Amino acid sequence: MTTDNKPALIDWATLIFLMLVWGSSFIFIKRGLEVFSHLQVGGLRIALSFFVLIPFAVKRFKKVDKSDLKFFVLAGLLGNGIPAFMFAKAQTGLDSYMAGILNSLTPLFTLVIGIIFFGIKAWWMNIAGVVIGLIGAVGLLWSSSGGSLSLNIYFSMAVVVATICYALNMNIVKRFLRKYDAVTITSVAFIFIGIPALFYILLLTDFIPRMHVGIEAWKSLGYICILSFLGTSLAVILLNRLIKRTSAVFASSVTYLMPIIAIMWGVLDGEVFLAIFAAWIVVILGGVYMANRRW
């Protein structure tokens, strides 16, 4: 049975940082899709992150117990590999706010999978907090979209698959990889997905010809670089550290907070901030607090 620690101030600060980074990730994905296909965006995100993490992986790989390598493979595939492609695919047919709504399923899946398969203990108030946080995220994005939440099932399922992968990964890291530091978990996991992604991009796609399109291609690649270096390499290290220090459910709570950043991007882009937005944000924060409080 896993044990969780009460989140400290540094853990809340980390959660807020991840909220800022990942709340902006949908914009970077959208900009990348202006030139590259969803498969290329997903592959580039993984390959570029791998380049950043190579120096750390080389030093740490030999210290990993061979019996644990299977968990590093799963962490790579479930935590970054599959979701990178799923979110890129989803945003070819969904608005960013809808992807954000569906991404808010992550804490719910994390808690349910943790209880059923990983022996996580949860009070009914924690479960209620997860549900309240989800309601707040849905309400916020519903309000920001003018009360219209039309779904495209095909593209929506891509996000749902990604959230299930995230939920499985967080529980696996918490249970089986907690003896390793966050940098080791992240860098070694990327070995198993970074090399295949690199070969795929260079040998099986038209990435190189597309780079000859002109300045727009380089702009799109720049956005993907930001997404990879900040939103994947650094953010995943911090996420794994957060999972080890607190709980999988607490770490997954960032997906409830991400829609707040999406709304703020809209305000910066000239959209109106309504009073109802503040009300839904309060609901989200209340749900996050309830989900992670020791009752």
Secondary structure as a PSIPRED ss2 file (coil, helix, strand):
# PSIPRED VFORMAT (PSIPRED V4.0)

   1 M C   1.000  0.000  0.000
   2 T C   1.000  0.000  0.000
   3 T C   1.000  0.000  0.000
   4 D C   1.000  0.000  0.000
   5 N C   1.000  0.000  0.000
   6 K C   1.000  0.000  0.000
   7 P C   1.000  0.000  0.000
   8 A C   1.000  0.000  0.000
   9 L H   0.000  1.000  0.000
  10 I H   0.000  1.000  0.000
  11 D H   0.000  1.000  0.000
  12 W H   0.000  1.000  0.000
  13 A H   0.000  1.000  0.000
  14 T H   0.000  1.000  0.000
  15 L H   0.000  1.000  0.000
  16 I H   0.000  1.000  0.000
  17 F H   0.000  1.000  0.000
  18 L H   0.000  1.000  0.000
  19 M H   0.000  1.000  0.000
  20 L H   0.000  1.000  0.000
  21 V H   0.000  1.000  0.000
  22 W H   0.000  1.000  0.000
  23 G H   0.000  1.000  0.000
  24 S C   1.000  0.000  0.000
  25 S H   0.000  1.000  0.000
  26 F H   0.000  1.000  0.000
  27 I H   0.000  1.000  0.000
  28 F H   0.000  1.000  0.000
  29 I H   0.000  1.000  0.000
  30 K H   0.000  1.000  0.000
  31 R H   0.000  1.000  0.000
  32 G H   0.000  1.000  0.000
  33 L C   1.000  0.000  0.000
  34 E C   1.000  0.000  0.000
  35 V C   1.000  0.000  0.000
  36 F C   1.000  0.000  0.000
  37 S C   1.000  0.000  0.000
  38 H H   0.000  1.000  0.000
  39 L H   0.000  1.000  0.000
  40 Q H   0.000  1.000  0.000
  41 V H   0.000  1.000  0.000
  42 G H   0.000  1.000  0.000
  43 G H   0.000  1.000  0.000
  44 L H   0.000  1.000  0.000
  45 R H   0.000  1.000  0.000
  46 I H   0.000  1.000  0.000
  47 A H   0.000  1.000  0.000
  48 L H   0.000  1.000  0.000
  49 S H   0.000  1.000  0.000
  50 F H   0.000  1.000  0.000
  51 F H   0.000  1.000  0.000
  52 V H   0.000  1.000  0.000
  53 L H   0.000  1.000  0.000
  54 I H   0.000  1.000  0.000
  55 P H   0.000  1.000  0.000
  56 F H   0.000  1.000  0.000
  57 A H   0.000  1.000  0.000
  58 V H   0.000  1.000  0.000
  59 K H   0.000  1.000  0.000
  60 R H   0.000  1.000  0.000
  61 F H   0.000  1.000  0.000
  62 K C   1.000  0.000  0.000
  63 K C   1.000  0.000  0.000
  64 V C   1.000  0.000  0.000
  65 D C   1.000  0.000  0.000
  66 K H   0.000  1.000  0.000
  67 S H   0.000  1.000  0.000
  68 D H   0.000  1.000  0.000
  69 L H   0.000  1.000  0.000
  70 K H   0.000  1.000  0.000
  71 F H   0.000  1.000  0.000
  72 F H   0.000  1.000  0.000
  73 V H   0.000  1.000  0.000
  74 L H   0.000  1.000  0.000
  75 A H   0.000  1.000  0.000
  76 G H   0.000  1.000  0.000
  77 L H   0.000  1.000  0.000
  78 L H   0.000  1.000  0.000
  79 G H   0.000  1.000  0.000
  80 N H   0.000  1.000  0.000
  81 G H   0.000  1.000  0.000
  82 I H   0.000  1.000  0.000
  83 P H   0.000  1.000  0.000
  84 A H   0.000  1.000  0.000
  85 F H   0.000  1.000  0.000
  86 M H   0.000  1.000  0.000
  87 F H   0.000  1.000  0.000
  88 A H   0.000  1.000  0.000
  89 K H   0.000  1.000  0.000
  90 A H   0.000  1.000  0.000
  91 Q C   1.000  0.000  0.000
  92 T C   1.000  0.000  0.000
  93 G C   1.000  0.000  0.000
  94 L C   1.000  0.000  0.000
  95 D C   1.000  0.000  0.000
  96 S H   0.000  1.000  0.000
  97 Y H   0.000  1.000  0.000
  98 M H   0.000  1.000  0.000
  99 A H   0.000  1.000  0.000
 100 G H   0.000  1.000  0.000
 101 I H   0.000  1.000  0.000
 102 L H   0.000  1.000  0.000
 103 N H   0.000  1.000  0.000
 104 S C   1.000  0.000  0.000
 105 L C   1.000  0.000  0.000
 106 T H   0.000  1.000  0.000
 107 P H   0.000  1.000  0.000
 108 L H   0.000  1.000  0.000
 109 F H   0.000  1.000  0.000
 110 T H   0.000  1.000  0.000
 111 L H   0.000  1.000  0.000
 112 V H   0.000  1.000  0.000
 113 I H   0.000  1.000  0.000
 114 G H   0.000  1.000  0.000
 115 I H   0.000  1.000  0.000
 116 I H   0.000  1.000  0.000
 117 F H   0.000  1.000  0.000
 118 F C   1.000  0.000  0.000
 119 G C   1.000  0.000  0.000
 120 I C   1.000  0.000  0.000
 121 K C   1.000  0.000  0.000
 122 A C   1.000  0.000  0.000
 123 W C   1.000  0.000  0.000
 124 W H   0.000  1.000  0.000
 125 M H   0.000  1.000  0.000
 126 N H   0.000  1.000  0.000
 127 I H   0.000  1.000  0.000
 128 A H   0.000  1.000  0.000
 129 G H   0.000  1.000  0.000
 130 V H   0.000  1.000  0.000
 131 V H   0.000  1.000  0.000
 132 I H   0.000  1.000  0.000
 133 G H   0.000  1.000  0.000
 134 L H   0.000  1.000  0.000
 135 I H   0.000  1.000  0.000
 136 G H   0.000  1.000  0.000
 137 A H   0.000  1.000  0.000
 138 V H   0.000  1.000  0.000
 139 G H   0.000  1.000  0.000
 140 L H   0.000  1.000  0.000
 141 L H   0.000  1.000  0.000
 142 W H   0.000  1.000  0.000
 143 S H   0.000  1.000  0.000
 144 S H   0.000  1.000  0.000
 145 S C   1.000  0.000  0.000
 146 G C   1.000  0.000  0.000
 147 G C   1.000  0.000  0.000
 148 S C   1.000  0.000  0.000
 149 L C   1.000  0.000  0.000
 150 S C   1.000  0.000  0.000
 151 L C   1.000  0.000  0.000
 152 N C   1.000  0.000  0.000
 153 I H   0.000  1.000  0.000
 154 Y H   0.000  1.000  0.000
 155 F H   0.000  1.000  0.000
 156 S H   0.000  1.000  0.000
 157 M H   0.000  1.000  0.000
 158 A H   0.000  1.000  0.000
 159 V H   0.000  1.000  0.000
 160 V H   0.000  1.000  0.000
 161 V H   0.000  1.000  0.000
 162 A H   0.000  1.000  0.000
 163 T H   0.000  1.000  0.000
 164 I H   0.000  1.000  0.000
 165 C H   0.000  1.000  0.000
 166 Y H   0.000  1.000  0.000
 167 A H   0.000  1.000  0.000
 168 L H   0.000  1.000  0.000
 169 N H   0.000  1.000  0.000
 170 M H   0.000  1.000  0.000
 171 N H   0.000  1.000  0.000
 172 I H   0.000  1.000  0.000
 173 V H   0.000  1.000  0.000
 174 K H   0.000  1.000  0.000
 175 R H   0.000  1.000  0.000
 176 F H   0.000  1.000  0.000
 177 L C   1.000  0.000  0.000
 178 R C   1.000  0.000  0.000
 179 K C   1.000  0.000  0.000
 180 Y C   1.000  0.000  0.000
 181 D C   1.000  0.000  0.000
 182 A H   0.000  1.000  0.000
 183 V H   0.000  1.000  0.000
 184 T H   0.000  1.000  0.000
 185 I H   0.000  1.000  0.000
 186 T H   0.000  1.000  0.000
 187 S H   0.000  1.000  0.000
 188 V H   0.000  1.000  0.000
 189 A H   0.000  1.000  0.000
 190 F H   0.000  1.000  0.000
 191 I H   0.000  1.000  0.000
 192 F H   0.000  1.000  0.000
 193 I H   0.000  1.000  0.000
 194 G H   0.000  1.000  0.000
 195 I H   0.000  1.000  0.000
 196 P H   0.000  1.000  0.000
 197 A H   0.000  1.000  0.000
 198 L H   0.000  1.000  0.000
 199 F H   0.000  1.000  0.000
 200 Y H   0.000  1.000  0.000
 201 I H   0.000  1.000  0.000
 202 L H   0.000  1.000  0.000
 203 L H   0.000  1.000  0.000
 204 L H   0.000  1.000  0.000
 205 T C   1.000  0.000  0.000
 206 D C   1.000  0.000  0.000
 207 F H   0.000  1.000  0.000
 208 I H   0.000  1.000  0.000
 209 P H   0.000  1.000  0.000
 210 R H   0.000  1.000  0.000
 211 M C   1.000  0.000  0.000
 212 H C   1.000  0.000  0.000
 213 V C   1.000  0.000  0.000
 214 G C   1.000  0.000  0.000
 215 I H   0.000  1.000  0.000
 216 E H   0.000  1.000  0.000
 217 A H   0.000  1.000  0.000
 218 W H   0.000  1.000  0.000
 219 K H   0.000  1.000  0.000
 220 S H   0.000  1.000  0.000
 221 L H   0.000  1.000  0.000
 222 G H   0.000  1.000  0.000
 223 Y H   0.000  1.000  0.000
 224 I H   0.000  1.000  0.000
 225 C H   0.000  1.000  0.000
 226 I H   0.000  1.000  0.000
 227 L H   0.000  1.000  0.000
 228 S H   0.000  1.000  0.000
 229 F H   0.000  1.000  0.000
 230 L H   0.000  1.000  0.000
 231 G H   0.000  1.000  0.000
 232 T H   0.000  1.000  0.000
 233 S H   0.000  1.000  0.000
 234 L H   0.000  1.000  0.000
 235 A H   0.000  1.000  0.000
 236 V H   0.000  1.000  0.000
 237 I H   0.000  1.000  0.000
 238 L H   0.000  1.000  0.000
 239 L H   0.000  1.000  0.000
 240 N H   0.000  1.000  0.000
 241 R H   0.000  1.000  0.000
 242 L H   0.000  1.000  0.000
 243 I H   0.000  1.000  0.000
 244 K H   0.000  1.000  0.000
 245 R H   0.000  1.000  0.000
 246 T C   1.000  0.000  0.000
 247 S C   1.000  0.000  0.000
 248 A H   0.000  1.000  0.000
 249 V H   0.000  1.000  0.000
 250 F H   0.000  1.000  0.000
 251 A H   0.000  1.000  0.000
 252 S H   0.000  1.000  0.000
 253 S C   1.000  0.000  0.000
 254 V H   0.000  1.000  0.000
 255 T H   0.000  1.000  0.000
 256 Y H   0.000  1.000  0.000
 257 L H   0.000  1.000  0.000
 258 M H   0.000  1.000  0.000
 259 P H   0.000  1.000  0.000
 260 I H   0.000  1.000  0.000
 261 I H   0.000  1.000  0.000
 262 A H   0.000  1.000  0.000
 263 I H   0.000  1.000  0.000
 264 M H   0.000  1.000  0.000
 265 W H   0.000  1.000  0.000
 266 G H   0.000  1.000  0.000
 267 V H   0.000  1.000  0.000
 268 L H   0.000  1.000  0.000
 269 D C   1.000  0.000  0.000
 270 G C   1.000  0.000  0.000
 271 E C   1.000  0.000  0.000
 272 V C   1.000  0.000  0.000
 273 F C   1.000  0.000  0.000
 274 L C   1.000  0.000  0.000
 275 A H   0.000  1.000  0.000
 276 I H   0.000  1.000  0.000
 277 F H   0.000  1.000  0.000
 278 A H   0.000  1.000  0.000
 279 A H   0.000  1.000  0.000
 280 W H   0.000  1.000  0.000
 281 I H   0.000  1.000  0.000
 282 V H   0.000  1.000  0.000
 283 V H   0.000  1.000  0.000
 284 I H   0.000  1.000  0.000
 285 L H   0.000  1.000  0.000
 286 G H   0.000  1.000  0.000
 287 G H   0.000  1.000  0.000
 288 V H   0.000  1.000  0.000
 289 Y H   0.000  1.000  0.000
 290 M H   0.000  1.000  0.000
 291 A H   0.000  1.000  0.000
 292 N H   0.000  1.000  0.000
 293 R C   1.000  0.000  0.000
 294 R C   1.000  0.000  0.000
 295 W C   1.000  0.000  0.000
